[in-house]
Amino acid sequence: MADQIQILIVDDSSLLRNSIRSCIEENSPWQVCGEAENGKLAVEKVLELHPDLVLLDLSMPIMNGLDAARRIASVAPRTVMVMFTLHSSPQLMNSAKSAGIKGVLSKSENSLDNLIDSLKIYLSPEPII
């Protein structure tokens, strides 16, 4: 993918969205094209903004990250989705994969310092094993 990667940040915490935005804009050539505080708005923003990558939280009001991912996968199948959540389990990994999510990053294990490197892996054209 080209350097002009467009990223949509989806999390119900405005503080975390702002922190992720700053991290991305200060440490990569990518751009944050938008933000959403719930899954329903995420689907709407994907249709409007056509991001290359959606960084999704799991637990959000109105529509959770897995439900949003299923809808995004159906309307924008080429959009890469990565879940960034406090919750991490083998069951979540399986559910996320089934929903079209390329990877799950744990907020507790992946500080914002490591976020860019982690996202580079998922934006790579090479398959993730």
N, C-alpha and C positions, 0 to 999 in steps of 0.2 A: 504494500500500500504506500501511497505517496505521503510526503511529510504533512500535507494539509489535512490531516485526520481531524474529523469533526466528532466531538464527543458530547453526548447527552448524559447529564448526571441526574440520577433519580434516587432521592432519599428524603424521608420526612423531616430530617434535621437540617434546618437552614445553616446552622453552624458547620456541620460536616460538609454540606454542599459547598459552602464558601471555602473551606479548607482544601477540599479536593480541587476546586477550580483554581485556587492559588497555586497549588502544587503542580498541576498540569501546565498552567500558563507560564510559570516561572522555570520549569525544569524540562520542558519538551517543546518541539516545534508545533505541537498540536493546538487546536482551538476548542474551547468549550462553546458549543453552539446553543446550548440551552440547559435548563434545569426543570425538574418536576418534583413535586412533593408527594406524589402517589402514583400508583400504577395506571390509573385511568388517564391522568394527565400525560404520563409517559407515552402511552399509545398515541394520543393526540399529537404530541410533540414529534414523535417519530414520523407520522404522516406529514406534518408540516415542515420539519427541518431536514429530514433524510440524513441522520447522522451515520457515520461509519461504525461507531461503537456506542453502546448504551451500557453505562455502569449502573447496575440496579441493586437496591437494597431488597431484602426479603420481606421484612415486617413493616408494612405501611398501611395507613388507613385507606379506605374506599376500595382499593384493589392491591393485593400483595404482589411481590416481585415475580413469583412463578406464574400467576395468572396473566400478568402484564407480558411476561416473556412469551407465553403461548400466543397471545394476540399479536405481538410484534413479529414473531416468527411467521405468522400467517400473512401479515400485510407487508412485511419488509424482510423477506427471507435472507437477503444478503447482509443485513445488519448484524454485526458481531455483538453478542451480549455477554457481559461478565457480571456475575453477582458478587457484590462486596457487602458482606454481612457478618454479624456477630455469631450467627448460628453456623455450625459446620458439623456435618455428620455424613456417613456413607449414604444414608437415605436421602439427604438433601442433594448430594452429588448426583445420585440417580435421577431424582425428580427434576433437577436443574437440566441435566443432559436431555431428558425426555421433553422438556419445555423448549429446547433449542438454545440453551445457554452453553457457551463454549467453555467456561471455567468458573470456579467459585473461589474467591479470595476471602480469607478470614480477616475481619477488621482487627481482631486481637493479635493475629500473627503477622499481619502485613501493615507496617506503619506507612504513613504517607510517603516516607523516604523511599520505600521499596515499591510503591504503587506504579511508578512509571516503568520500571524494569519488568514488573509483572504484566502490565498491559502490553508491553512490546511483544511478549511471548504470544499473547492471544491475537495480536494484530498481524503476526507473521503469517505469510501465505503457506508456510509449512504446516502439516497436520500436527495436532497435539496428541501425544501418545500417553 
